[in-house]
Amino acid sequence: MDYWLYKVTSDKVWTWSQPTLLVQNYRTHYYQRLVLSGWGHRKVVPAEYAVMALCGGFALFYQYASEEWRLVVLGTWGMVFLSLALAVKGVEQRIQPVAS
């Protein structure tokens, strides 16, 4: 599964499932959610590059793999992306509210 396709699809599903204004939708992207959670650009970008590099490696493996291994690759990436989505949710939940 292509990383870009997953990212766009998951962002759209997330956006459509949330009752937000269209001008606020950019805050629902995983990059923005991590930055707003305190990670910052310098921490998020290398993590995204690592995911893209792994995805590229698995795409090459998928291209030359047998049918059985292709199913393994797809299943593995499905679990990886689900884990990453849950990890972003976990980072967001660790934010301590500012005392007023």
C-alpha positions as CSV (number, residue, x, y, z in Angstrom):
1,M,0.0,0.0,0.0
2,D,1.4,3.4,-0.9
3,Y,2.1,5.7,2.0
4,W,0.7,8.7,0.2
5,L,-2.5,6.9,-0.6
6,Y,-2.9,5.7,3.0
7,K,-2.2,9.2,4.4
8,V,-4.6,11.0,2.1
9,T,-7.3,8.4,2.7
10,S,-6.9,8.3,6.5
11,D,-6.8,12.1,6.6
12,K,-10.0,12.3,4.6
13,V,-11.8,9.7,6.7
14,W,-10.7,11.4,9.9
15,T,-11.8,14.8,8.5
16,W,-15.2,13.7,7.3
17,S,-15.9,11.9,10.6
18,Q,-15.3,15.1,12.6
19,P,-17.7,18.0,12.9
20,T,-15.3,20.8,12.0
21,L,-15.4,23.8,9.7
22,L,-13.7,23.4,6.4
23,V,-11.1,26.1,7.2
24,Q,-10.0,24.1,10.3
25,N,-9.5,20.8,8.5
26,Y,-5.7,21.2,8.1
27,R,-5.4,20.6,11.9
28,T,-6.6,17.1,11.5
29,H,-3.7,15.9,9.4
30,Y,-1.2,13.7,11.3
31,Y,1.6,16.1,10.7
32,Q,-0.4,19.0,12.2
33,R,-1.7,16.9,15.0
34,L,1.8,15.9,16.1
35,V,3.1,19.5,15.8
36,L,0.1,20.8,17.8
37,S,0.9,18.1,20.4
38,G,4.3,19.6,21.0
39,W,6.5,17.4,18.8
40,G,7.6,20.3,16.5
41,H,8.6,20.2,12.9
42,R,12.2,19.0,13.5
43,K,10.9,15.9,15.3
44,V,8.0,15.1,13.0
45,V,9.8,15.3,9.6
46,P,12.5,12.7,10.3
47,A,9.8,10.3,11.6
48,E,7.7,10.8,8.4
49,Y,10.8,10.3,6.3
50,A,11.6,7.1,8.1
51,V,8.0,5.8,7.5
52,M,8.3,6.8,3.8
53,A,11.7,5.0,3.5
54,L,10.2,1.8,5.1
55,C,7.2,2.0,2.8
56,G,9.5,2.3,-0.2
57,G,11.5,-0.7,0.9
58,F,8.4,-2.8,1.4
59,A,7.1,-1.6,-2.0
60,L,10.2,-3.0,-3.6
61,F,9.9,-6.2,-1.7
62,Y,6.2,-6.4,-2.7
63,Q,7.0,-5.9,-6.3
64,Y,9.3,-9.0,-6.4
65,A,7.5,-11.2,-3.9
66,S,5.3,-14.2,-4.5
67,E,1.5,-13.9,-3.9
68,E,1.8,-15.4,-0.4
69,W,4.4,-12.8,0.6
70,R,2.4,-10.0,-0.9
71,L,-0.4,-10.8,1.5
72,V,2.1,-10.7,4.4
73,V,3.4,-7.3,3.2
74,L,-0.1,-5.8,3.0
75,G,-1.1,-7.2,6.3
76,T,2.1,-6.0,8.0
77,W,1.6,-2.5,6.6
78,G,-2.0,-2.4,7.6
79,M,-0.9,-3.2,11.2
80,V,1.9,-0.7,11.0
81,F,-0.3,2.1,9.8
82,L,-2.9,1.3,12.4
83,S,-0.2,1.3,15.1
84,L,1.1,4.7,13.9
85,A,-2.4,6.2,13.9
86,L,-2.9,4.9,17.5
87,A,0.5,6.3,18.4
88,V,-0.5,9.8,17.2
89,K,-3.7,9.5,19.2
90,G,-1.6,8.5,22.3
91,V,0.7,11.5,21.8
92,E,-2.3,13.8,21.7
93,Q,-3.7,12.3,24.9
94,R,-0.5,12.9,26.8
95,I,-0.9,16.7,26.5
96,Q,-1.4,18.2,29.9
97,P,-4.0,20.9,30.0
98,V,-2.8,24.3,30.9
99,A,-4.0,25.4,34.3
100,S,-6.1,28.6,34.3
